[in-house]
Amino acid sequence: MACSSQFTSSTTTVTTRAQAQHQPRHLLLPPLRPIRSSPSSRSSLRLIASLSRRRDRTASACSIVARASPGGERGIVPSDGDDDGVSLGTMKLPPDTDLQRFETLLFQWANSLCQGANLPLPMPLKVDKIPGGARLGFITIEDGKTEVLVYIDCLVFPPTDGSVPIFQATRNGQLKDQPPPGEPRIMRSLLAALKKSVEIARL
């Protein structure tokens, strides 16, 4: 009887082990940890952001100051009367450029920014046609009042004393020392528009 009891116990143990081997095992995975950027990766991001901001800024190549037209016409954003605007960039135009057509193309580009389909902007724009080009006013609404505290003049200067025509973009207004939201995006779009306009407006 003792032998029979031992045999039965051994058989039960073997059977239990065999069943345990056939049962599916549940894998225990370590808990997920949030990804933390290392100091080297953070410095790389800062470098990329710095280079991106540098690319967004168009360097000034000429000391010509763009003068805003007088605000006598109704609806046009008035000039602040300050000639010391912030130059955003200049471009020499070919001598055989049709300036009138070039100004028309420039205004068409500026007017397309108000649609916002191809270039969404964080602030609404008010575009006016002024002598020599277009004025882009950044609209702010405070206490139910609409104000334009900063604007960009995109103007074409005719040749003088044997020089070539020059295009210049200048930031003016009460907040001219602070780049308005969306300005880098506008300047990139402006550069592409200038290249196309130069090709179209050749005599």
C-alpha positions in Angstrom: 0.0 0.0 0.0 2.8 2.3 0.8 4.4 1.7 -2.6 1.1 2.2 -4.3 0.6 5.5 -2.5 4.1 6.7 -3.4 3.5 5.8 -7.1 0.2 7.6 -7.1 1.7 10.8 -5.6 4.6 10.7 -8.1 2.2 10.3 -11.0 0.2 13.2 -9.8 3.2 15.4 -9.5 4.4 14.5 -13.0 1.0 15.2 -14.5 0.7 18.5 -12.7 4.1 19.6 -14.1 3.2 18.5 -17.6 0.0 20.5 -17.5 1.9 23.5 -16.2 4.3 23.2 -19.2 1.4 23.3 -21.7 -0.4 26.3 -20.1 0.4 29.6 -21.7 2.8 31.8 -19.8 2.0 35.4 -19.2 5.1 37.6 -20.0 5.7 40.4 -17.5 7.0 43.4 -19.3 8.8 46.2 -17.5 6.8 49.4 -17.1 7.2 52.0 -19.8 9.3 55.0 -18.8 9.0 58.4 -20.4 11.7 59.3 -22.9 14.0 62.0 -21.5 16.2 63.9 -23.8 19.8 64.0 -22.9 21.7 67.3 -22.5 23.4 66.7 -25.8 20.1 66.3 -27.6 18.7 69.4 -26.0 21.8 71.4 -27.1 21.3 70.1 -30.6 17.7 71.2 -30.6 18.7 74.7 -29.4 21.3 74.8 -32.2 18.7 73.8 -34.8 16.2 76.4 -33.5 18.9 79.0 -33.6 19.9 78.2 -37.1 16.2 78.2 -38.1 15.7 81.6 -36.6 18.8 82.8 -38.5 17.4 81.5 -41.8 14.1 83.2 -41.1 15.7 86.6 -40.9 16.7 88.2 -44.2 19.9 90.1 -43.9 20.0 93.7 -45.1 22.2 94.4 -48.1 21.8 98.1 -48.5 21.3 101.2 -46.3 18.4 102.6 -48.3 15.5 103.6 -46.1 12.0 103.0 -47.4 9.7 105.9 -46.9 6.1 105.2 -46.3 3.6 107.1 -48.5 1.4 109.7 -46.8 -1.8 108.3 -45.3 -4.2 110.8 -47.0 -6.2 108.1 -48.8 -9.1 106.6 -47.0 -8.6 103.1 -45.5 -4.8 103.0 -45.9 -2.8 102.3 -42.8 -1.2 105.7 -42.0 2.5 106.0 -41.8 4.1 106.6 -38.4 6.2 109.4 -39.8 9.4 107.7 -38.7 12.0 107.2 -41.4 14.2 104.9 -39.3 12.4 101.7 -40.2 13.8 98.2 -39.6 15.2 97.0 -43.0 14.2 93.3 -43.6 16.0 92.9 -46.9 16.9 94.5 -50.2 17.2 93.1 -53.7 18.7 94.6 -56.9 16.3 94.3 -59.8 17.5 93.9 -63.4 17.8 97.2 -65.4 15.2 96.1 -67.9 12.4 95.5 -65.3 9.0 96.9 -66.0 8.5 98.6 -62.6 4.8 99.2 -63.0 4.2 95.6 -63.8 6.5 94.5 -61.0 4.5 96.6 -58.5 1.3 95.1 -59.7 2.7 91.6 -59.2 3.9 92.6 -55.8 0.5 93.8 -54.7 -1.1 90.6 -56.1 1.2 88.6 -53.9 0.5 90.7 -50.8 -3.3 90.5 -51.5 -3.0 86.7 -51.7 -1.8 86.6 -48.1 -5.1 87.8 -46.8 -6.8 84.7 -48.2 -4.8 82.5 -45.8 -5.3 79.3 -47.8 -1.7 78.8 -48.9 -0.1 80.6 -46.1 -2.0 80.6 -42.8 -0.9 83.3 -40.4 -1.4 83.8 -36.7 -2.6 87.4 -37.2 -4.9 88.9 -39.7 -3.4 91.2 -42.3 -4.6 94.4 -44.0 -3.0 95.0 -47.4 -3.0 98.4 -49.0 -1.7 99.5 -52.4 0.7 102.4 -51.9 2.9 104.3 -54.3 5.8 102.1 -55.1 4.4 98.8 -53.8 2.2 97.4 -51.0 1.8 97.8 -47.3 1.1 94.8 -45.0 -0.5 95.8 -41.7 -0.7 93.4 -38.8 -4.1 93.8 -37.2 -4.6 93.6 -33.5 -8.0 93.8 -31.7 -8.1 95.1 -28.2 -11.2 96.3 -26.3 -13.2 96.1 -29.5 -10.8 98.4 -31.4 -8.8 97.4 -34.4 -5.3 98.8 -34.6 -2.2 98.3 -36.8 0.8 98.8 -34.5 3.3 97.3 -37.0 3.4 97.0 -40.8 5.8 96.0 -43.5 6.3 98.2 -46.6 7.3 96.4 -49.7 8.5 99.1 -52.1 10.3 99.4 -55.4 12.7 102.3 -55.9 13.4 103.4 -59.5 17.0 103.8 -60.7 18.9 107.0 -60.1 22.2 108.2 -61.4 22.8 105.1 -63.4 21.9 102.7 -60.6 19.6 99.7 -61.0 16.1 99.6 -59.5 16.0 98.3 -55.9 13.3 96.5 -53.9 13.3 96.8 -50.2 11.1 95.5 -47.4 11.0 97.6 -44.2 9.2 97.1 -40.9 7.6 100.3 -39.5 5.0 101.2 -36.8 4.9 101.7 -33.1 6.1 98.1 -32.5 8.6 98.0 -35.3 11.4 96.8 -33.0 9.5 93.5 -32.4 9.0 91.0 -35.2 5.3 90.4 -35.5 4.0 86.8 -35.5 4.3 85.2 -38.9 6.9 87.6 -40.3 9.5 84.8 -41.1 6.9 82.9 -43.0 5.9 86.0 -44.9 9.5 86.8 -45.8 10.1 83.3 -47.2 7.0 83.7 -49.3 8.1 87.1 -50.4 11.5 85.8 -51.6 9.8 83.2 -53.8 7.4 85.9 -55.1 10.2 88.2 -56.0 12.0 85.6 -58.0 8.9 84.9 -60.0 8.0 88.6 -60.4 11.5 89.4 -61.8 11.1 86.8 -64.5 7.6 87.9 -65.5 8.3 91.7 -65.4 11.3 91.7 -67.8 10.8 94.0 -70.7 
